[in-house]
Amino acid sequence: MASTNDLKNGMVLDLDGQLWSVIWFQHHKPGKGNTVVRTKLKHVLSGKVVDRTFNSDTKVDTASVDRREMQYLYHDGSGYVFMDTSTYEQMTISDDTVGDAKNYLLPEHMATVAIHEDTPLYLDLPASVELEVTYTEPGLQGDRSTGGTKPATVETGLQIQVPLFLTTGERVKVDTRDGSYLGRVG
């Protein structure tokens, strides 16, 4: 049990038997009345985000979520196999749980896996990853300084927009939150 005054980003709450992750909170003192805590909660399994307001000092159940640094090994047809780097234990995580993170996973990449009662809930990836461009149309001479973009496919199969001057085989930095191009990697 915790109080709504103790909320922190990333904390996982057990509300009515469902797990919700706190992604934003704010203490609010209206002109009249009691202080309230406004929150944005993300459903751990579905990803649905809701706004919820609690009275200040309300007791809420917290869920014990174990976050482990794990290394992605391979996809075995039924799921993604990860290895705990401290115990060398392997865990298969379903395609549904991995979700869009698959677009940024390469063998030997690290990810933080959130686990509740031996069930993987979700993956936390680094803010950006480096991926190789496996295919993009050649850029035209003179396109070096224009602000245009073109589609490029990276080694995970994800298609992103890159500047016109990039060529196949170059390494790029990609934002894992929205799949945007962040820059070329030397």
Phi and psi in degrees as a GROMACS rama.xvg file:
@    title "Ramachandran Plot"
@    xaxis  label "Phi"
@    yaxis  label "Psi"
@TYPE xy
-140.861  163.926  ALA-2
-94.6824  153.046  SER-3
-63.94  -18.6109  THR-4
-71.345  -17.6342  ASN-5
-96.5563  4.77623  ASP-6
-61.2471  144.055  LEU-7
-137.811  153.724  LYS-8
-61.8614  136.454  ASN-9
92.3254  -14.3884  GLY-10
-66.9541  141.14  MET-11
-107.24  126.437  VAL-12
-107.412  147.419  LEU-13
-105.746  98.6121  ASP-14
-110.905  116.45  LEU-15
54.0675  39.4766  ASP-16
79.9495  4.9841  GLY-17
-117.622  147.229  GLN-18
-94.2187  128.846  LEU-19
-128.49  134.812  TRP-20
-100.252  134.678  SER-21
-78.6256  118.482  VAL-22
-106.709  -14.6182  ILE-23
-163.234  143.07  TRP-24
-149.614  155.844  PHE-25
-152.2  130.805  GLN-26
-81.0157  133.016  HIS-27
-131.192  126.221  HIS-28
-112.518  101.121  LYS-29
-69.38  166.186  PRO-30
-56.3835  -42.2484  GLY-31
-119.114  153.676  LYS-32
93.1414  -174.122  GLY-33
-85.6142  158.485  ASN-34
-68.3182  140.984  THR-35
-124.069  161.876  VAL-36
-116.542  115.173  VAL-37
-89.1324  138.546  ARG-38
-137.079  155.817  THR-39
-113.364  121.112  LYS-40
-116.106  138.428  LEU-41
-111.633  124.072  LYS-42
-65.2694  125.005  HIS-43
-61.8041  -39.0349  VAL-44
-87.4034  -42.9864  LEU-45
-90.9165  -22.7261  SER-46
85.1532  -1.06096  GLY-47
-65.5647  136.11  LYS-48
-109.254  130.837  VAL-49
-129.653  154.482  VAL-50
-95.7312  135.508  ASP-51
-142.82  138.604  ARG-52
-114.552  132.433  THR-53
-117.501  149.341  PHE-54
-67.9965  148.053  ASN-55
-60.9514  142.617  SER-56
69.8432  17.4801  ASP-57
-72.2333  142.322  THR-58
-84.6497  132.589  LYS-59
-129.454  147.711  VAL-60
-80.6867  132.127  ASP-61
-102.654  146.233  THR-62
-99.766  139.611  ALA-63
-82.0434  109.721  SER-64
-114.159  123.319  VAL-65
-93.8907  121.805  ASP-66
-102.159  119.699  ARG-67
-119.986  137.962  ARG-68
-77.5315  119.343  GLU-69
-131.152  154.095  MET-70
-106.82  130.129  GLN-71
-75.1052  129.448  TYR-72
-101.948  -59.589  LEU-73
-167.707  169.058  TYR-74
-103.28  124.457  HIS-75
-100.618  14.9602  ASP-76
96.9846  -33.8265  GLY-77
-106.952  -13.4641  SER-78
175.628  -177.455  GLY-79
-97.0294  128.479  TYR-80
-96.9581  123.514  VAL-81
-117.514  152.776  PHE-82
-121.451  130.755  MET-83
-70.3473  120.561  ASP-84
-72.8901  -13.3317  THR-85
-95.0789  -33.8217  SER-86
-109.338  -9.63939  THR-87
62.476  17.8305  TYR-88
-74.8023  142.122  GLU-89
-105.346  145.908  GLN-90
-138.151  133.076  MET-91
-95.5906  128.447  THR-92
-114.424  130.811  ILE-93
-63.5498  156.673  SER-94
-58.6202  -38.3685  ASP-95
-63.2361  -41.8539  ASP-96
-68.0131  -40.4573  THR-97
-67.0967  -41.3802  VAL-98
57.7448  -135.649  GLY-99
-70.5812  -12.615  ASP-100
-60.8594  -21.7182  ALA-101
-59.3438  -26.2568  LYS-102
-68.9412  -12.1347  ASN-103
-123.043  5.38385  TYR-104
-96.8732  128.173  LEU-105
-124.976  151.236  LEU-106
-52.5056  138.79  PRO-107
79.8369  -1.93827  GLU-108
-72.7046  150.207  HIS-109
-97.7383  147.184  MET-110
-148.414  154.86  ALA-111
-95.7404  124.05  THR-112
-105.365  125.153  VAL-113
-91.1357  125.254  ALA-114
-125.104  133.209  ILE-115
-127.916  118.938  HIS-116
50.3646  52.7735  GLU-117
63.0771  12.9944  ASP-118
-112.659  121.367  THR-119
-66.7764  132.741  PRO-120
-100.165  -47.9981  LEU-121
-164.793  168.191  TYR-122
-109.161  140.429  LEU-123
-109.135  117.763  ASP-124
-96.5357  161.196  LEU-125
-59.1966  161.207  PRO-126
-61.3957  -30.1681  ALA-127
-146.352  156.133  SER-128
-132.567  156.721  VAL-129
-100.405  127.05  GLU-130
-133.111  152.858  LEU-131
-92.8199  138.709  GLU-132
-77.1956  117.368  VAL-133
-92.6013  -23.1055  THR-134
-157.696  132.811  TYR-135
-156.152  150.767  THR-136
-63.5695  146.275  GLU-137
-64.2961  144.199  PRO-138
-78.739  154.969  GLY-139
-90.2993  147.932  LEU-140
-60.9129  135.875  GLN-141
95.1859  -5.20453  GLY-142
-88.1386  9.39186  ASP-143
-66.8253  -34.5404  ARG-144
-108.777  -4.04543  SER-145
-76.7388  159.717  THR-146
-89.7674  14.1401  GLY-147
-72.6261  161.463  GLY-148
-130.534  166.493  THR-149
-143.84  157.437  LYS-150
-74.2664  145.714  PRO-151
-141.111  142.481  ALA-152
-101.226  130.692  THR-153
-98.9828  173.323  VAL-154
-62.8592  -16.7626  GLU-155
-87.9954  -6.0102  THR-156
98.8507  -9.16179  GLY-157
-69.3942  139.557  LEU-158
-104.389  127.475  GLN-159
-127.739  166.586  ILE-160
-95.9005  129.195  GLN-161
-128.249  162.561  VAL-162
-63.2377  155.726  PRO-163
-61.7672  -25.9734  LEU-164
-79.8866  -11.0049  PHE-165
-71.9027  147.769  LEU-166
-124.271  164.242  THR-167
-59.208  137.926  THR-168
98.2421  -13.5534  GLY-169
-79.3905  152.007  GLU-170
-97.1207  136.127  ARG-171
-128.213  156.318  VAL-172
-97.7576  129.513  LYS-173
-122.643  134.744  VAL-174
-73.4685  124.686  ASP-175
-78.1475  -11.1216  THR-176
-80.2706  -39.4797  ARG-177
-132.333  3.04254  ASP-178
73.6045  21.0609  GLY-179
-87.7925  151.498  SER-180
-72.9843  129.549  TYR-181
-109.289  -18.2452  LEU-182
154.987  169.341  GLY-183
-87.4014  145.619  ARG-184
-104.431  122.741  VAL-185
